[in-house]
Amino acid sequence: MTIDRIYLGTWLPRTHLHLMELYDFLQDYHVIEGLDTERVKDLHQRLNIGKIEFQENPGFNVVEFTSSNTIITVTEDGVIVLMKDKVSDVDKDSKEMESLFVNALGPTLSYLFSRGAPLPQALADVKEVYPKIFIARNITKDQVQKLMESIGVKLLSHKSINGLEIFYGKDLEIINITDDKEGLDINELITSGVFIDSFLDSLERFLFVHRKMWEDISAIRDANDTRYKDFPKIRIKILESLKTVSFIQIRLQQMTDALAVRNTITPKELRLKLTQLGFEDFRILESSSRYFEKLFEMTADFVNSTLVLFESLVSENTQREIRLLQQFVVIGAIVGFFGMNIAFPWEDRWTNTFLSSIVVICIVIL
């Protein structure tokens, strides 16, 4: 059994302008304005860039370049695919590709596109997933199971259509080509598959953030008592939640728009094959995305109302402190006034003011 090619892929919603920035960087990093030249130079050297090509396609334009014996393609809407053919050692080659992504390509894309709104902490802490895809020819299910077991992956399911079958494991897919006569463009299939998998992965992350956020904000609202010294931390937490919600709402709109465009330019035959192979239909993805948009509208209202409630609590507490301070001032003035009229036993006036001094002392104590 042989593996013809290995793919790694992910999706970061981007535009034509981002693609041109990447193309300029690959050709000559000196043209990048607003970024540290030494840092950009280091990232450029890490990639060990070879051939560079800008492809104008009927659908999305693509930048393709080679790096460390790996072909990397980036589409206009942000699908990033790494591919290595002539595989000699599956485990070694896939780890080298992952290392290239994590240590070179990932930091490069992150730095090039770091200008603008920063990623919220709730999302920045989530580990990226880069599913591996192996391409093989005429292999059996037993061979697939042995291959997956050798790299610590369990076979979960598999689907098959004319000329093609796909085996699913966690973060690994093995595509077996059984008939070349079908004329299927594997690269297009991979790109669309990466887009769909990454789309679903993003929704899964957003769902996790949604649940965690409701749990945290509900804990703030339901607290029986809150220490005054914790007020600044609570306010910062609520504002961070609002920032995260706002980011996710914008990202969901971007994802829905990108999905609509990809659905338009993807050939009907390819969409059908993707569905037959177990990938989510574009219409289902759009419905899920719309659902999440409404979900985070509700979450935004929940967090906003909590902020208003908290600000009113802070204001009420401040007014209470002001009233208390006013009372202390009045009491201090009374104590000071009467204190001056208290006589002590060693004073000559003690005998004459004994009773009045006792009354004043009682008033001060009261």
Secondary structure by P-SEA (a helix, b strand, c coil): ccccbbbbbccccccaaaaaaaaaaaacccccccccaaaaaaaaaaacccbbbbbbcccbbbbbbccccbbbbbcccbbbbbbbcccccaaaaaaaaaaaaaccaaaaaaaaaccccccccccccbbbbbbbbbbbccccaaaaaaaaaaaccccccccccccbbbbbcccbbbbbbccccccccaaaaaaaaaaaaaaaaaaaaaaaaaaaaaaaaaaaaacccccccaaaaaaaaaaaaaaaaaaaaaaaaaaaaaaaaaaaaccaaaaaaaaaaccccaaaaaaaaaaaaaaaaaaaaaaaaaaaaaaaaaaaaaaaaaaaaaaaaaaaaaaaaaaaacccccccccccaaaaaaaaaaaaac
